[in-house]
C-alpha cells in the first residue's frame, strides 16, 4: 500500500487539535502545549520517513516477484534443471 502523506498529515492535525483542546480545558500552559506539539511533529516526521521507505521497499519487492520466471515443474529432472 502506498503511503499518502496528505491523508496522514490531515489525520495527525485533527488528532492534535483535539488533544490541544483537552489540554487547554485542563489549564495547561501554552508554552507546554507548544513544546508537546513540536515533539509530536518530530515523531510524526520520523514515522513518515519510515513509512515512506517501507512503502517504496514493498513496491520494489512486488516488482521483483513479477519479474521472476515461474517454471512449471512436472518431473524431478525439471526441478534439478531449475536449481542449476
Wavefront OBJ file of the C-alpha trace (Angstrom):
o trace
v 0.000 0.000 0.000
v 1.311 3.422 -0.924
v 1.929 5.954 1.850
v -0.290 9.025 1.412
v 1.354 11.915 3.245
v -1.560 14.324 2.824
v -4.057 11.920 4.352
v -1.767 11.024 7.245
v -0.957 14.704 7.898
v -4.661 15.600 7.992
v -5.375 12.761 10.453
v -2.461 13.946 12.629
v -3.716 17.554 12.625
v -7.246 16.518 13.628
v -5.864 14.356 16.448
v -3.515 17.125 17.580
v -6.221 19.811 17.642
v -8.478 17.568 19.742
v -5.636 16.852 22.162
v -4.733 20.526 22.479
v -8.360 21.424 23.155
v -8.400 18.967 26.072
v -5.084 20.317 27.383
v -6.384 23.914 27.281
v -9.560 22.894 29.112
v -7.365 21.359 31.827
v -5.402 24.611 32.186
v -2.079 23.528 30.673
v 0.282 26.402 29.857
v 0.537 27.410 26.174
v 4.330 27.012 26.216
v 3.951 23.391 27.315
v 1.317 22.760 24.629
v 3.661 24.238 22.012
v 6.551 22.043 23.208
v 4.339 18.945 23.046
v 3.266 19.915 19.508
v 6.893 20.342 18.425
v 7.905 16.975 19.875
v 4.880 15.197 18.398
v 5.588 16.736 14.987
v 9.174 15.466 15.142
v 7.830 11.979 15.911
v 5.355 12.254 13.041
v 8.111 13.246 10.620
v 10.328 10.376 11.768
v 7.485 7.894 11.285
v 6.690 9.430 7.883
v 10.211 8.736 6.665
v 9.993 5.155 7.880
v 6.571 4.569 6.303
v 7.671 6.067 3.012
v 10.797 3.892 2.935
v 8.910 0.692 3.764
v 6.259 1.557 1.187
v 8.912 2.017 -1.510
v 10.644 -1.203 -0.465
v 7.363 -3.140 -0.607
v 6.713 -1.879 -4.126
v 10.244 -2.926 -5.105
v 9.670 -6.446 -3.767
v 6.359 -6.746 -5.616
v 8.086 -5.639 -8.808
v 10.852 -8.210 -8.343
v 8.322 -11.013 -7.822
v 6.655 -10.014 -11.085
v 9.959 -10.378 -12.927
v 10.676 -13.879 -11.625
v 10.291 -16.643 -14.143
v 7.772 -19.190 -12.909
v 8.611 -22.576 -14.387
v 6.151 -25.426 -14.273
v 7.801 -28.453 -12.739
v 6.411 -31.801 -13.832
v 9.291 -34.166 -13.180
v 12.265 -34.392 -10.836
v 14.583 -33.588 -13.733
v 12.757 -30.270 -14.263
v 13.347 -29.402 -10.605
v 17.030 -30.275 -10.852
v 17.368 -28.191 -14.021
v 15.845 -25.199 -12.150
v 18.480 -25.433 -9.429
v 21.357 -25.241 -11.885
l 1 2 3 4 5 6 7 8 9 10 11 12 13 14 15 16 17 18 19 20 21 22 23 24 25 26 27 28 29 30 31 32 33 34 35 36 37 38 39 40 41 42 43 44 45 46 47 48 49 50 51 52 53 54 55 56 57 58 59 60 61 62 63 64 65 66 67 68 69 70 71 72 73 74 75 76 77 78 79 80 81 82 83 84
